[in-house]
Amino acid sequence: MTSEAVISNGFKLTSTNPVSRSASGVSIDAAKAKLSELYKSLEEAYSEVKVESLSDSDVILPTEASFKQAQSFAISLSEHPFSLPLVMCLNDGGICFQWSNEQKGILTASLYGDNALVYVARFGPKERSTGTDEYRNDAISECVLVWLKKYFIPINNQLWINTSATVSH
């Protein structure tokens, strides 16, 4: 079964249902709920940056390629037990997924539609990493996956939406 939503930028977000249980053990219902929340966050983020672009000519709107990569990343995330990220459209045309927690730190993964994933991880004074990985539309970057597994698997697999302050790239 395929679901489809047309968001305010005219781009279509489509998805096919994940398998009944992913390799990481996430149920189809949990994956659908996460994907729905991530798509809603993508639409809200685009609406916010679109309004901002009306008053600031330096704001670059995300491209269709950025949205396709963000959609693929959201599908990959939905199949894992990680906490839901805050989703933002950056002023430079990127789409950013951000996890943060006052006790743990911050992780961002940004996509620009150019098959690259830019990540920043900061967990205390000694655990920091930044870089760019190739994004292959079918898997979460290994570097990002390591940080997610280490810091952002919620207790009791309860989903929570990140509502902390945002960072700029």
N, C-alpha and C positions, 0 to 999 in steps of 0.2 A: 504494500500500500504506500502511496506517495502523498505527502501533504505539501501544500504550497501556500505561501503568503507573499503578497506584494506589499513592500514597505514604501514609505513616503517618498523615497527617491526613485521609485519606479522599478527597482531591481527586484527580482523574484528570489525568495528564499525557499528552496525546496529540500525535502528530505525523504528518504525512504526509511521505513522502520528498521532499526537495528535488529540483529538476531535476537531470539528470545532471551538469551543471556550472553553477555559479552565474555571474552576471555578473562576479563578482570572480575567477573561475577556480578556485574550490575544488571538488575532485572530490566526487562523491556519497559515496564511502567516507570521506573526510576529514570531510565535513559530518555524516555519521551518527555517526562516532566522537566528534566534538566535542559533538553534541547528547546523546549517551549520557552523556558525562562531566558535562555541565551538568545533566542531569536527576538524575544520581546525587548531584551536589553540592547540588541543591535539596532532595532527600529528606534528606540528612545534615544540612543546615542546619536544616530543620524539626524533625528529631528532637532536635537540640541545644537549640533554643529551647523546645521543648515540655517537656523535662526542666527547663530553667531556670524555666519558668513555674509549675511545681509548687511551687517554694520561694520564688518572688518574685511577689507578686500585682500588681506594677506592670508586669510583662512582658505585652505585647499580642501575641497570636498573629496571623500573617498571615491575611488573609481569602482566600476563594476568588477574588475579583477580583484580589487581589495575585498569586496563583499563576498566574492566566490571563495577566496581563500579563508576569510573569516567564517563563512558557513561551513567549510570543510573542517576547520579547526574546532568549531562548536560541535560538530557531529563527533569528532574524535574525543573531545572532552566529555560528551554525554555518555560515553561508553566506559568511563572510569569513575571511581568513587571520590574524586577530588571535590573540594569545596567549589562552589560557583564563583567565578571571578566578577569583578566590576568590568563592564564593557564600555569603552570610550572610543569615540572618533576623535583622533588627534587633529590639531590645527594644520599639520603638514600633510594630511591626506591618509595617514595610517589609521588602522583600527587596532586598538590596544585591549588586551585582556590582562587585568591586574588582580593579583591576590595580595592581600596584606593583612597583617595581624600585629597588634602592638607588641605582643610577646615574642612573636616569631620573626617578623621582618616583612619584606616585600619582594614580589616577583612580578615582572611585566613581560609580556610576549606581544610584539607588535607586528602586524602584517601590512604590506604596502601593495600587494598585487604583483610583485616582481619575483615570486618564488623564493623569497628570503624571509626568515623570521628573526627579528631583532629581540634579544632578551637582556634583561637586567635583573640580577638577583642580589639582594642585600639582606643578610641575616647576621647581625652583629658586626663588630669591628673586624673580624677575621674571615668571615664567610661572605665573599663578594665575587660576583662573576658577571661579565658582560660579553656579548658576542653576537654574531650573526651566523645562523645555520641555514642550510638549504631547506626550503619547505616543500614537501612532496605531496601535499593534498591528501595524504592517506594516513599520516601518523604524526603524533606529537614529537617534536624534536627531542632527542635523547637527553640533551642538557636540561631542557625545561622539565622533562619527565622526572629526572633525578630530583630536582628541587620540589616538584609537586608531591612526589612520593614521600620525601623527607619531611615536608612541612605542612602540607595542605590536604591530608586525608582527615575528614572530620570525625570526631568521636561518635561512635554508634552509627556511622554512615549517614548522619542527618545532614540534609542539604542546608546550606546557609548562603545568603547572598551578601557579598562584600559591599558594605556601605561606607567604608572609610574614605578619607580624603584622597584625591587623585594626585598623580604626579605628571609632570610634563616631560616630554622627550626633547 
